[in-house]
Amino acid sequence: MKIRPMNDRLLVLRVAEEQKTAGGIIIPDTAKEKPQEGKVISAGPGKIGDDGKRIPMEVKKGDRILFSKYAGTEIKIDGVEHVFMREEDVLAILE
């Protein structure tokens, strides 16, 4: 399925976290928090400013990002969980 986000929205795939702590303790699924890091799968063209001109997005397809804990809407695409969010929910681009 192909999805193209509108305006300043992003489609993000969460990056899996480590299964163990630094000390070697295995973390069960029930105790894990959802990761706040992801990879941008698709990005919209940007939002339209007050002057009617489109403001380009800083985030692009393929970027690894950090986003706020409760950002976006979770959806399933072909059985895989993704997150739809606005560009303003992105905290940082990882380089």
N, C-alpha and C positions, 0 to 999 in steps of 0.2 A: 504494500500500500504506500502511495506517495502522499505526503502531507507538506503543504507549504504554509508556514505561519504568516499571519497578517500583521501589518504595521510593525510595532516594536516588540513582537513576541518571539520566543525561542522555543525550540523543541530540544530537550536535554535528556540524555541517557545517564543515569546515576552510575558512578564508578564504584565497584565493589570494595568494601573495606577489608582490612586484615582479619583473619579468623582467630589470631592469637595476639596476646599482649606482648610487650617487650620481655616480660619474665617467662613467657612460654605457656601461659594459661590460655586454654581454648575458651572462647566466648560463645555461649549458646545463642541460637537465633532469637530467643525471647528476650534476651538482655541487650541486644544490639539496637543502636539507634540508626535511623536511615542516614546514609552519607550525605554530606552537604557539598560534595564535589561531583562534577559531571562533565560530560563531553557534549558540545553543541552539535546536534545532528542536522538542524536546519534553522535558519534565521530569516525573519521577515525583512522587508526593505527599509524599515525605519518609520518613525511616526511623523505626522505632518504638524509643523509648527504653527504658531499663531499667524504668521505671515503667509501661510498656504504652501510653503516650500517644505519638501521632505528632508528630515534630519537623518543622515545616515547612521547606521548602527556601528558601535565600536566593537561589538562582539561578532565574530563570523563563524561559519561552519568549520568544525575541527578544533576550535579552541577548548582548552580545559579550563573550567571556571569553578569558583566557590560561590555558593548562593546562600541566601538566608534560610533558616531552619524550616519555616512554614511557607516557603515560596511556592507559588504556582498551583496547578491542578494536575493530579496524577491521572494518567490514562494508560490503557494497554493497547499496543499496536502489535499485531501478529504474535500475541502472547507475551510480549516483553513490556515491562513497566517503563514509561517515559514521564517526563514532567514538562508541562506547558507553563511558561512563565514570561513575565515582562522583563525587558532589559534592566529596568530599575531594581529588580530583585537580585541582580548579579553584584556580588561584593568585590570580586577580583578576577582577573584573568591570570592563570598560572603560566609562567614562561619557563 
